[in-house]
Amino acid sequence: MTPLDPIVRAVEAVLFAATEPMGIDSIRAHVGPGPGGNVKAALDVLEALYRGRGIALVRRGDRWHFQTAPDLAHLLRRDREESRRLSRAAIETLAIIAYHEPVSRAEIEAIRGVAISKGTLDVLMEAGWVRPAGRREVPGRPLIYATTPAFLQHFGLTSRRDLPGIEDLRAAGLLDPVDLAMERLVDEAGAGVEGGDAERDDGTGERGHD
């Protein structure tokens, strides 16, 4: 298969016009039926064709899209500060969801050791990084949450397997004493959190007792 093959050109056209990353089935729905693996083979050809150029074909999870080459992204950035700043509560919640998904609100609270407000999850969903992922089949059927392809794209991850491990974070000096305490809570999460008055936060990083 070459860059001039009709299937390669069709897949290239579909992805170029797409407003969001597309999966193989979605691409196939546009280019029409063909021998099994045609779309995947075309994606492999395009990925090699655009390697090292100003734009690249990248895979995020099970979806594909074109983006500016990482080393040229600075040319397109505007000189402005990002208006959205996540609170510590939101950052911790996002990390727990990313490493343990799908998780319920109660499971997030058990790991953090602190009750979270609905606003914290709302902020993450408004950012497009977290989504509802169904309900846990247990009494009460609590809603569970997972990360989105936009989360992978924003943080430059191909899949959740690319998330750094605890040892990587510690070696890079990115774990402070609070983070190390969080690590211990994660390890103990399987046993759950029993009794006691729960602290609360409001998604802004402020904590207190009811």
N, C-alpha and C positions, 0 to 999 in steps of 0.2 A: 504494500500500500504506500502511495506517494502523496505529497502535499497537493497534487493536482487531481487525485481521485475524487469523483463526485461526492462520495460520502464524507470525505475529509473537508471539502469545501462547504458542504451543507452544515456539518457540525460547527465549523468555524463561524459561519454566518449566524447560526442560532445563538451561539454563546456570545458573539459580539453584540447582538441586539438585546440580550437578556438583561433584565434589571436586577437580578439576584442570582446566586449560584444555582446551578441546575444539576439534577441527578440524571443518570443514564436513561432511565425510563422516560423522563420528561423530554430529554433531547430526542429520543427515539420517536416520541409522539409527534414531533415536528418534522423530522427527516423521513419518516415512513418506515415500514417494516423492511428488514433485510436479513441477511444471514446472521446468526447469533454471533455476537462479539464484534460486529462491524463498528458500532459506535465506540466501544472500548478501544478497539484498534485505532480508530480515527483519533481518539483523544490522546493515545500514546504518541501518534505521529505529530499532532499539534504541540504536545508538551515538549517534544524534542526540537520541533521547528522554532518555537519561541524562546527556547533556553538561551540566556545570554543577551536577549534583545531588550528594548525599552519597555515592552510589556511581556507578561508571562502568563501562561495557563497554569493555574494552581488548583490543587484539590483540597477541599475543606470537608473532612468527614467523608461522606459519600456523594458530595456535590462538587461541581467544577465551575470556575469562572476566570475571566481575564482580569488582571490587575497590573498596576504600574510596578515595574521591577523594584524590589525593596531598596536597592541602593540609589534609586532616583526619586523615591517618594518625597524627599525633602524639597524637590523642585516645585511640588504642587501644594505644599503646606502653606496655609495663610499664617501671617504673623499675628496670632491672637491667642489668648489663653482659653483653654477649654473651660466652658462655663459650668459644666457638671463635675462636681467633686463628690466622690463617694465617701460616706462616713465610715468609720472603722467597723461599725455594725454591719453595713452593707458589704464591705470588703470581706469580712469574716464569713458572712452568709453566702456570698458568691463562691468563696473558696470551698466551703463545705459542700455546696451543691455540685461543684465541678468534680470534687474528689469522691463523692459518695452517691451521686445521682443513680436512680431517682430517689429523692428523700422527701419526707413530709415535714411540715412546720414543726411538729413535735420532735421529730428526729433531729432537726437542725438545732432546736433549743436544747436537746439532751447533750449534743456535742459541744455547743457553746457554753452550756451551763447558765444561760441567760434567756429569758423570754424575749421574743422579737415582736415588734409591732407589724401590722399588716403593711404599713407604709414602707418598711424596708424591702419587702418582696416587690411591692409596687414599683419602687425606684428601679430595681433590677429588670423587671419586665418592661418598663417604659424605655429602658436603655436597649432592649431587644436581646439581652444576654441570657435571660431565664424565661422559661415557658412552663405552663401547667402540663403535666405529662400523664394525666389520668388520675385514678384514685386507687389507693392501697386496699386490697380485698381483705380488710380486717374490720371488726366492729367499728361503726362510725364512718367507714370508707373515707379516710382523710385524703385531701388533695395532695398529690406529690409533684415535685418540681424537678426540672432538668435544664441543662444548658442548651443553647441554640447554635445553629451554624454561624450566626453573627458573632457569637462569643469566640468561636474558633478563629474566625476571620480577623476580628479586632486584635486578638492576642497572637496572631501569626502561627496558629497551631494547625497541623494537618488532622489530628484526632486527639482525643483526651489522653491517649497513650503518651503524647508528647509533653504532658504536664510534668513539671519538675518534681522529683521526690523529696522527701524530708531531708535526706542526706545532701542532696544537691543544694537545697535552700540553706542548710546549715553551713556547708562548705563555702557558699558565696557570701556568708555573713548577713543573710537576710532574715534570720530568726532572732528577734529580741526576746527578753525574758517572758513577755506576755505571750509571744508566739510559741515559746517552748512550753509554757503552761497549757496553751491550746493543744499542742501536740499530745500532751499527757491526757487531756480530756478526750481527744479523738481515740486514743488507745483504750480508754476506759468506757467508751460510748456503748460498747456491746452489752455492758452490765446495766446501762441506763442510769438515770439520775433519780434518786429517791428523796421524797419529803422535802422539807425546808420551804422557806418563802422565796419565791422566784423573783429575781430582779427583772426589771423591764427596761427596754430602750425604745426610743421613738424613731429610729432610723437616722438620727443625726449624730449618734455617738454618745448621747447623754444617757446615763443609766441611773436608776433609783429604785426604791421600794414603793409598792402600793401602800 
